[in-house]
Amino acid sequence: MQVKVVDYRAADAAEQFTRSLHETGFGVLINHPLQQALVEKIYADWLDFFNGTDKQQYAFSTETQDGYFSTEISETAKGHTQKDIKEYFHVYPWGRIPAQLKADAMDYYTQANRLAQQLLSWVQQHTPADIAAGYSEPLSQMIDGSRLTLLRVLRYPPLTGQEPAGSLRAAAHGDINLLTILPAANEPGLQVLSKDGQWLDVPSDFGMLIINIGDMLQEASRGYYPSTQHRVVNPTGEGAKRSRVSLPLFLHPREDVVLSERYTAHSYLEERLRELGVKK
C-alpha cells in the first residue's frame, strides 16, 4: 500500500490522485494552488492564540459546534476510551472567530473550498459508472450552500509525560465528511492503516497537501472510496517538547443531501457527533 504523491499540474493528475484515493483512502498533492505562506502565517498566529488566555472567551457551543474546544473536552475517537491529546477551534464563516485571526482564516477557507470542489469533480469523473449512478447528485454540487464545511485549527500541545497510558495526540479514526483537505502540519506524526494492518507514515513534507476520504463519501460510493483509519502518534525526544499545529478542512455536504438508502448527511453527522461525545 502506497499513498501516491501527485503533481497537481501534471496532465494525468486527476487519474493518479483518484487512483490513490481508491486504493488507500489518501492522496497527496504537490504544486497545488493553496498559498503556503498563508498556511504558515495561520499556524504561527493561531499557536499564539492557543498559548494565550483569550481562547476561553470562545468556549464551544453544544448546539452550533463552533468555537474553542479545550483538551478537557476533546474528542474521544470511536472505539476508544481515552480523549485525544489536543485542543482546537472550529471555524465557520457564520461562527465566532477572533477578530485578529478572521481575515486569514476566511481567505484560506475560500481558497481551500474552491480547490476541494475541483477535487470532488475529479473523484466524480473517475468513479466507475455503476457507482456514480448511485450518487444522489454530482459530488461537487453536494457542498453548494453547505453551512457545515468546517475549518478546524488544531493544536497538539507539548507532552508532559503525565498523559494517560495509551493516549495519543489523535487515536485511530475515520473522518465523518466527504473529503478532508489538510496542509502538512508543522510537525510529523500522521499515519494511515494499511490493508495488512500496518501503520504507515503519510508523506507530509512541509508544503504538501494531504487529502483523505471521509465516511460520508465511503457511504455514498458504496465503499469504492474507503475512509481509511488514520492517527497522529506521540512524538519522542525533542519533538515531544513542541506543539503540533494542523489545519484540516472537513468538506461537508448540505444537510438534506441523500448519501444512501440509510442516511442523509444530517442523520449521519448527528450519529457520529454523539459517538464522539461532543453532542448528546
N, C-alpha and C positions, 0 to 999 in steps of 0.2 A: 504494500500500500504506500503510495507516494502522493502527497499533496503537490500539485503542479504549480510552479511559478511561471506566470504567463505575462508576456509583454502586451499591455493594453493596446499598443499601437500596431501590433502585428496583424497581418491580413487574416490569419486564422484564429485570432484571439477568442472570439465567441465560441468557436468549436472546442478549442483546447480548454478554455475556462469551464464550460458547462460539462465537459467530459470529466474533469477533476471533481466537480460538484457531484456528479452522478456516482463516481467511483469511491469517493472519500467523504463527501459532505462538505468539503472545504476547497477553496481555490484562493490563490494569492496573485495579486496584480502588481506589476511594476510599471513605471512610466504612466501612471494614471493621472487624471486631471485634478485631483484634490491637492490643495496647496500645503506642502509640508511645513512651510514657515508658519502658517496659521495654526496647524496642529501643534507645533512645538510651543507657540505662544499660549495656546489654550492649556496645554499641560502645565506650563510654568505658573500661569495666573491662577488656575484652579488649585494647584498644590498650595499656593499661598493662602487661598480661601480655606482649604481643609485644615491648614495649620493654625488658623485663627479661631476666634470665638463667634464671629457674626453668623456662622452657619446655623447656630442654634435658633436663630430667628425664623428659619425656613423649615422648621420641623415638618415632616411629611404629613400629608392628608390621607387618611384611610380611604376616603371616597374617591378622590381625584388622582391619587398615587403620584403627585408631584412634590417637589421639594427635597429636603435633606433627610437621608436615612443613615443613622449612626451605626457604629459597629454593634451596639447592643440590640438593635432591631434588624440587623442584616438578614438576608435570606438564608434559609436552610434548604439546600438542594434536595430535590425529590429523592426519597430513599435514604436520606442521611439524617443524623440526629444533631450534629454539631453545626452551629452557624458558621458561614463563611467569614474569613478574617478580612473585612473590607467595610468601607463607608462609601456612600455615593450620593449623587444628586440627580434627580430626574428633571430633564429639561424638555418642556413642551412649549411651542410658540404661545399658547394661551395661558401657560402656568407662571408661577413665581420664579423669577430669575434675578440674581443680584445685579443691580444696575450697571456696575462697572464691568461685568462679565457678559452682559446680554448681547452686545453688538457682534462680538466674535463668535459667540455660540450660535446665534441665528445665521450668521454668514456661513459657518460650517454646515449647519443643519440644512440650509438651502442647497449648498454645493453637493453634499452627500446624498440628499434626496434625488437630485437631478441625475446623478450617476446611478443610483440604485434603480431608478425607473428604467434606465438603459439596460442594466444588468438583468432585470426581470424580463425585458424583451428578449435578451439573449437566451435566457432559460426557456421562455416560451418557444422561441424559434427552434431550439434543439431538443424539445420534448417529443418523444415518439407520438405519432398521430393518434393512436388509440388512447394514450394517456391524456394528451392535450384535449381530446374531445370531452373529457370529464371535468375540465375546468369550467366553473360557472360563468366566468367571463375572463378576458385576457388578463394575465397576471399583472401587467403594468397598470391596468385600469383598477385593480383591486385596491390600490393605495390612493386613488384620486379622492380627494375630500376627506381623507382619514385624519382624525384628531388624535390618533393613538400612536403614531410613529414616534418613538422615544429615543432621545439622545441621553445616554447615561454617562455621567462623568464619574469615574471610579478612582478611588484611592485605596490601595492596599498598603497599610501602614508598616513601618519597620517592625520586625518581630522582636518580642521581648524575652522569649524563652519560657514564658509562663502560659503559652497557648494551650488549650485543652488537647490531650492526646488525640491524634488522628485528625485534627482540624487542618484545613487547607485554606489558602487565600480564596480559592473557589473550588469547591468539591465538584466531582464529575456530574455533568448535567447536559441537557439539550436545551436550546433556546426555544422560546414559545412561538416566535413570529415567522414571517416568510423568509427573509434574509437578514443576516446581521452584517453590517459594514464596519470594519474595525481597522483603523490605522495601527501599525505596530506600536506597542507600548514603549515607554522609556526604559523598561527593564524586561528581561526574558521571563519565561515561565509557562507559556501557553502550550498545552499538549492535547493531542487528539488520540482517541482509542481506535486502534486498527482492527480490522476484521478478525485477526487471530488473537486479539486480546492484549496486544502490546501498546504501551503508551509511547507515542512518538512526538518529538518536538515539532511544532508547526513553524515553517520558515517565517521569521519575524524580524528581519533586519530593519533598522530604522528607515522609514520611507516606503516600506511595503504596505500594501493594503490587503487585509485578510477578510475573506467573505465566507460565511458558512450558512448552511441550510438550517432553517428553524422548523419546529414541529408542525406549524401550520402548512408549510409547503410540502412537507412529507405527507401530511394528511391529504392535501389537495391532489398530490401526484401519485397517490396510492403506493407510496414508498419508493417510487423511482428515484427521487432525490432524497437521500437519507439525512435525517437530523442526527448527526454523529455526536456521541458523547465527547465532551472536552472538559478540561480543568486548567486551573492555574496553580502550579505547585509552589511550595515554600522554598525560597532561596536559602543558600548556606553561605558561610563566610562573610565577606564584606557586603554582598548583596542583601543579606538579611537586615542590614542596618539602614537600607534605603527604602523610600516609598516607591511604589509602582503606580503609575497613572495610566489609565486606559480610557478609551472614548468610543464605545460601541454605539452604533445607530441600529436600533431594532425596528425593522420595517414592518409595520402592522397594517393589515387591510382595514377597510371600513367595518364597523360592527355588523352590518347587515349582509356582508359577503358570505355566501354559502361555500364552505370548504369541502363538505362531503355530505353524505346522507345522514351522518351522525352529528355534525357540528356546523354552526355558524361561527364566524370569527368571535362574536360576542360570547357565546356559550363556552367556546374553547378557552378564551382568555380568563373568564371568571373561574372556571375549574382549576386552571393552573395557578392563578394567584392564591386561591385557597390552599392548594397543595404546598405552595412556597411559604405559607404562614404570614403573608403580608396583607391578607384580606380575609375577613371572616364571612 
